Amino acid sequence: MRPIIAEIGLVLYPDCQLSAIYGLTDLFRIAGDMAQSVDGDRSPAIRVSHWHQENGEIVCVQDSHPDPDHALTHIITPPSLILPDHMRPMPEFAGWMTDLHGKGATLCSVCAGAFLLAETGLLQGREATTHWAFAQTLASRFPAVQIDADRMLIDDGDIITAGGILAWTDLGLTLVERLLGPSVMLNTARFLLIDPPGRTQQPYGRFIPRLTHGDAAILAVQHWLQATDAKVHGVPDMARRAGLEERTFLRRFRKATSLRPTEYAQQVRIAKAREALELTRRPVEQIAWQVGYDDPSAFRKLFQRVTGLAPHAYRQRFGVAARQDAGSTEAA
């Protein structure tokens, strides 16, 4: 019998992503097999159990090493198949997780699973990540949490949060490295043909403007910026458009959008530049000029700061035209 190094509990909450539940189950099994292939039966194994709520209690419904005595060392809340706005509160799970954390368990979340983790109150004052599209919702619902949606994974020791819907692979490999070592982690990643942890969400993110804040004057300016691609974005121009004194405009714009007006205009322009890099073969210098930047060098620096990639690298990764060119070259 191989020694059990950890028991990882996967939370089967309503409408959770089952592919993450079973994908993590398989990943930990494969990692255990990788460890066994090197050290035989002396190698430690990871026990994986699935938990759901039944008649007000949290019970185990699947166990890789059936044993009546559970010793949960890690809890993972997976992504949700529904949007966070439709996720109902889960106080029973939150209380169960809080109790286990108090006994030494490490709490982990993936994507919208962060909303359930945040219900415990244990993220207050801490950094956490979630899917970039849910970051504002998480921040508004749990304002004491420090959201960093650019990062794919934040390991805070006793709490680990992962960002994207498929970031369960990053989380799983991170736990494999912690429990079974870097060699087993890399062998597992190679076998599954997935990247080791270390990615960021920045290149995948999209600017989603807040338009439902209820401030009609600010909304009119937002519509104007979108319609003109934010090419005229001086604060005096925007304030006049809103019919407000500049100081009042700045305060209300930040409150409504969570961004300063110049930051908002930059996001609109960079979104247009992303689109041009993805769908056209136009030179970067031309794209910079078309979205309102006279200095291509300044544009490149800003683009990399916002997306995490230089324009050329972004086009290589996401450009439809670039992929078509590559496919034509291979066919020839």
C-alpha positions as CSV (number, residue, x, y, z in Angstrom):
1,M,0.0,0.0,0.0
2,R,1.5,3.3,-1.1
3,P,1.5,6.1,1.5
4,I,-1.1,8.9,1.1
5,I,0.7,12.3,1.0
6,A,-2.5,14.4,0.7
7,E,-6.2,14.2,0.3
8,I,-7.6,16.7,-2.2
9,G,-11.4,17.3,-2.0
10,L,-13.2,18.6,-5.1
11,V,-16.4,20.5,-4.4
12,L,-19.4,19.5,-6.5
13,Y,-21.5,22.6,-6.0
14,P,-24.6,23.3,-8.2
15,D,-23.8,24.0,-11.8
16,C,-20.1,23.5,-11.4
17,Q,-17.9,22.5,-14.3
18,L,-17.7,18.7,-14.2
19,S,-14.9,18.6,-16.8
20,A,-12.7,20.4,-14.2
21,I,-13.7,17.9,-11.5
22,Y,-12.9,14.9,-13.6
23,G,-9.9,16.5,-15.3
24,L,-8.3,17.2,-12.0
25,T,-9.1,13.7,-10.8
26,D,-7.3,12.3,-13.8
27,L,-4.4,14.7,-13.6
28,F,-3.7,13.7,-10.0
29,R,-4.0,10.0,-10.9
30,I,-1.5,10.4,-13.8
31,A,0.9,12.4,-11.5
32,G,0.7,9.5,-9.0
33,D,1.5,7.0,-11.8
34,M,4.4,9.1,-12.9
35,A,5.8,9.1,-9.4
36,Q,5.3,5.3,-9.1
37,S,7.1,4.7,-12.3
38,V,10.2,6.1,-10.8
39,D,10.1,5.1,-7.1
40,G,7.6,2.1,-7.2
41,D,5.4,1.5,-4.3
42,R,7.6,3.7,-2.0
43,S,6.2,6.7,-3.9
44,P,3.4,8.7,-2.2
45,A,-0.1,8.8,-3.7
46,I,-2.6,11.6,-3.8
47,R,-6.1,10.7,-2.5
48,V,-8.9,12.5,-4.4
49,S,-12.5,12.7,-3.1
50,H,-15.6,14.5,-4.4
51,W,-18.0,16.3,-2.1
52,H,-21.5,17.6,-2.5
53,Q,-24.3,18.8,-0.3
54,E,-27.0,16.4,0.7
55,N,-29.8,17.1,3.2
56,G,-27.9,20.1,4.6
57,E,-24.7,18.1,5.1
58,I,-21.5,18.0,3.0
59,V,-20.8,14.3,2.1
60,C,-18.3,12.4,0.1
61,V,-19.7,10.8,-3.1
62,Q,-16.5,9.5,-4.8
63,D,-13.1,8.5,-3.4
64,S,-10.0,7.3,-5.1
65,H,-8.9,5.5,-1.9
66,P,-12.1,4.6,-0.1
67,D,-11.6,4.9,3.6
68,P,-14.0,6.0,6.2
69,D,-11.4,8.3,7.8
70,H,-10.9,11.4,5.7
71,A,-8.0,13.8,6.3
72,L,-8.6,16.6,3.8
73,T,-5.5,18.7,3.1
74,H,-6.7,20.6,0.1
75,I,-10.1,21.8,-1.1
76,I,-10.8,23.0,-4.7
77,T,-13.8,24.9,-5.8
78,P,-14.0,24.5,-9.6
79,P,-15.4,26.9,-12.3
80,S,-19.1,27.4,-12.7
81,L,-21.1,26.7,-15.9
82,I,-23.3,29.7,-15.1
83,L,-22.4,33.3,-14.7
84,P,-21.5,34.6,-11.2
85,D,-24.6,36.7,-11.2
86,H,-26.7,33.5,-11.2
87,M,-24.7,31.6,-8.7
88,R,-26.7,31.3,-5.5
89,P,-25.0,31.7,-2.0
90,M,-23.7,28.5,-0.6
91,P,-23.3,29.0,3.2
92,E,-23.1,25.3,4.0
93,F,-20.1,24.8,1.7
94,A,-18.5,28.1,2.9
95,G,-18.8,27.0,6.5
96,W,-17.4,23.5,5.8
97,M,-14.4,25.0,4.0
98,T,-13.8,27.6,6.8
99,D,-13.8,24.8,9.4
100,L,-11.3,22.7,7.3
101,H,-9.1,25.7,6.8
102,G,-9.0,26.2,10.5
103,K,-7.8,22.6,10.8
104,G,-4.9,23.2,8.3
105,A,-6.5,22.5,4.9
106,T,-5.4,24.7,1.9
107,L,-8.3,26.2,0.1
108,C,-8.2,26.6,-3.7
109,S,-10.4,28.0,-6.4
110,V,-10.6,28.1,-10.2
111,C,-12.3,30.8,-12.2
112,A,-15.8,31.6,-10.7
113,G,-15.0,29.1,-7.9
114,A,-13.5,32.2,-6.3
115,F,-17.0,33.5,-5.5
116,L,-17.6,30.4,-3.3
117,L,-14.2,30.7,-1.7
118,A,-14.8,34.4,-1.0
119,E,-18.0,33.5,0.9
120,T,-15.8,32.1,3.6
121,G,-14.5,35.6,4.4
122,L,-10.9,34.2,4.2
123,L,-10.0,36.3,1.2
124,Q,-10.5,39.6,2.9
125,G,-7.4,41.7,2.6
126,R,-5.7,39.1,0.4
127,E,-4.8,39.0,-3.3
128,A,-6.9,36.7,-5.4
129,T,-7.6,36.1,-9.1
130,T,-10.5,34.9,-11.1
131,H,-11.5,34.9,-14.8
132,W,-10.8,38.4,-16.2
133,A,-14.4,38.8,-17.3
134,F,-15.6,38.3,-13.7
135,A,-13.1,40.5,-11.9
136,Q,-15.3,43.5,-11.6
137,T,-18.2,41.5,-10.3
138,L,-16.0,39.8,-7.7
139,A,-14.6,43.1,-6.6
140,S,-18.0,44.7,-6.2
141,R,-19.4,41.8,-4.3
142,F,-16.4,41.3,-2.1
143,P,-14.7,44.8,-1.9
144,A,-12.1,43.7,0.7
145,V,-10.5,41.2,-1.7
146,Q,-7.6,42.5,-3.7
147,I,-8.3,41.3,-7.2
148,D,-5.5,40.8,-9.7
149,A,-7.1,39.4,-12.9
150,D,-3.8,39.7,-14.9
151,R,-2.4,36.7,-13.1
152,M,-3.4,33.1,-13.9
153,L,-2.6,31.8,-10.5
154,I,-1.9,33.4,-7.1
155,D,-0.3,31.0,-4.5
156,D,-0.7,32.5,-1.1
157,G,0.3,29.4,0.8
158,D,-2.8,28.4,2.6
159,I,-5.1,29.8,-0.2
160,I,-4.5,29.4,-3.9
161,T,-6.7,31.0,-6.6
162,A,-6.5,30.3,-10.4
163,G,-8.0,32.5,-13.1
164,G,-9.3,31.1,-16.3
165,I,-11.9,28.4,-17.0
166,L,-9.2,26.0,-17.9
167,A,-6.7,27.2,-15.3
168,W,-7.5,24.0,-13.3
169,T,-4.5,22.6,-15.2
170,D,-2.2,25.3,-13.7
171,L,-3.7,24.7,-10.3
172,G,-3.4,20.9,-10.6
173,L,0.2,21.1,-11.7
174,T,1.1,23.6,-8.9
175,L,-0.3,21.1,-6.3
176,V,1.6,18.2,-8.0
177,E,4.8,20.2,-7.8
178,R,4.2,21.0,-4.2
179,L,3.3,17.4,-3.2
180,L,5.3,15.2,-5.5
181,G,8.1,17.5,-6.7
182,P,9.0,19.4,-9.9
183,S,10.2,16.4,-11.8
184,V,6.8,14.6,-11.5
185,M,5.0,17.9,-12.3
186,L,7.0,18.4,-15.6
187,N,6.6,14.7,-16.6
188,T,2.8,15.1,-16.0
189,A,2.7,18.3,-18.1
190,R,4.6,16.7,-20.9
191,F,2.3,13.6,-20.9
192,L,-0.8,15.8,-21.0
193,L,0.7,18.2,-23.5
194,I,-0.1,21.2,-21.3
195,D,2.1,24.1,-20.3
196,P,3.6,24.1,-16.8
197,P,2.3,26.9,-14.5
198,G,3.6,30.4,-15.2
199,R,1.1,31.8,-17.8
200,T,-0.8,35.1,-17.3
201,Q,-4.3,36.1,-18.3
202,Q,-3.3,39.5,-19.7
203,P,-3.1,38.4,-23.4
204,Y,-6.5,36.8,-23.2
205,G,-8.4,39.6,-21.5
206,R,-10.8,42.0,-23.2
207,F,-11.9,45.5,-22.3
208,I,-15.5,45.2,-21.1
209,P,-16.8,48.8,-20.3
210,R,-19.2,49.3,-17.4
211,L,-22.4,50.8,-19.0
212,T,-25.1,50.0,-16.4
213,H,-23.9,52.5,-13.7
214,G,-26.9,54.8,-14.1
215,D,-25.0,58.1,-14.7
216,A,-26.4,59.4,-18.0
217,A,-23.8,62.1,-18.4
218,I,-20.9,59.7,-18.1
219,L,-22.7,57.1,-20.3
220,A,-23.0,59.7,-23.1
221,V,-19.2,60.3,-23.0
222,Q,-18.6,56.5,-23.1
223,H,-20.8,56.2,-26.1
224,W,-19.0,59.1,-27.8
225,L,-15.6,57.5,-27.0
226,Q,-16.6,54.2,-28.5
227,A,-18.1,55.9,-31.6
228,T,-15.0,57.9,-32.2
229,D,-12.5,55.2,-31.2
230,A,-11.4,57.6,-28.4
231,K,-9.1,59.5,-30.8
232,V,-10.1,62.8,-29.2
233,H,-9.8,62.0,-25.5
234,G,-8.7,65.1,-23.7
235,V,-10.4,65.5,-20.3
236,P,-11.6,69.1,-21.1
237,D,-13.3,67.7,-24.3
238,M,-14.9,64.9,-22.3
239,A,-16.1,67.2,-19.5
240,R,-17.7,69.5,-22.1
241,R,-19.4,66.5,-23.7
242,A,-20.8,65.5,-20.3
243,G,-21.8,69.1,-19.5
244,L,-19.8,69.0,-16.2
245,E,-17.1,70.9,-14.5
246,E,-13.8,69.0,-14.9
247,R,-13.3,68.1,-11.3
248,T,-16.9,66.8,-11.0
249,F,-16.5,64.9,-14.3
250,L,-13.3,63.2,-13.2
251,R,-14.9,62.1,-9.9
252,R,-18.1,60.8,-11.5
253,F,-16.3,59.1,-14.4
254,R,-14.0,57.2,-12.0
255,K,-17.0,56.2,-9.8
256,A,-19.0,55.0,-12.8
257,T,-16.3,53.1,-14.7
258,S,-13.6,52.4,-12.1
259,L,-11.1,54.0,-14.5
260,R,-9.7,57.5,-15.1
261,P,-10.9,59.0,-18.4
262,T,-7.4,58.8,-20.0
263,E,-7.1,55.1,-18.9
264,Y,-10.6,54.4,-20.4
265,A,-9.6,56.0,-23.7
266,Q,-6.4,54.0,-23.8
267,Q,-8.4,50.8,-23.3
268,V,-10.7,51.6,-26.2
269,R,-7.8,52.3,-28.5
270,I,-5.9,49.2,-27.4
271,A,-9.0,47.1,-28.1
272,K,-9.1,48.5,-31.6
273,A,-5.4,47.7,-32.0
274,R,-5.9,44.1,-30.8
275,E,-8.6,43.7,-33.4
276,A,-6.4,45.0,-36.2
277,L,-3.5,42.8,-35.2
278,E,-5.8,39.7,-35.0
279,L,-7.6,40.3,-38.3
280,T,-5.3,42.2,-40.7
281,R,-1.7,42.1,-41.9
282,R,-1.3,45.9,-41.6
283,P,2.1,47.0,-40.2
284,V,2.3,47.8,-36.5
285,E,3.2,51.4,-37.3
286,Q,0.1,51.9,-39.4
287,I,-2.1,50.4,-36.8
288,A,-0.6,52.7,-34.1
289,W,-1.4,55.7,-36.3
290,Q,-4.9,54.5,-37.1
291,V,-5.8,54.1,-33.4
292,G,-4.5,57.5,-32.5
293,Y,-0.8,57.2,-31.6
294,D,1.8,59.2,-33.6
295,D,4.7,57.6,-31.8
296,P,4.9,53.8,-32.7
297,S,7.4,53.3,-29.9
298,A,5.1,54.7,-27.3
299,F,2.3,52.6,-28.7
300,R,4.3,49.4,-28.4
301,K,5.2,50.1,-24.8
302,L,1.5,50.9,-23.9
303,F,0.3,47.8,-25.8
304,Q,2.7,45.5,-23.9
305,R,1.8,47.1,-20.6
306,V,-1.9,46.4,-21.2
307,T,-1.7,43.0,-22.9
308,G,1.5,41.5,-21.5
309,L,2.8,41.0,-25.1
310,A,4.5,43.1,-27.7
311,P,2.3,43.8,-30.8
312,H,4.3,41.4,-33.0
313,A,4.1,38.6,-30.4
314,Y,0.4,39.2,-29.9
315,R,-0.2,38.9,-33.7
316,Q,1.8,35.7,-33.8
317,R,-0.3,34.1,-31.0
318,F,-3.8,35.5,-31.9
319,G,-3.7,36.7,-35.5
320,V,-6.0,34.9,-37.8
321,A,-4.1,36.3,-40.8
322,A,-0.8,35.1,-39.4
323,R,-2.2,31.6,-38.9
324,Q,-3.5,31.5,-42.4
325,D,0.0,32.6,-43.7
326,A,1.6,29.8,-41.6
327,G,-0.8,27.3,-43.0
328,S,-0.2,28.3,-46.5
329,T,3.5,28.0,-46.0
330,E,3.2,24.5,-44.6
331,A,1.0,23.4,-47.4
332,A,3.5,24.7,-50.0
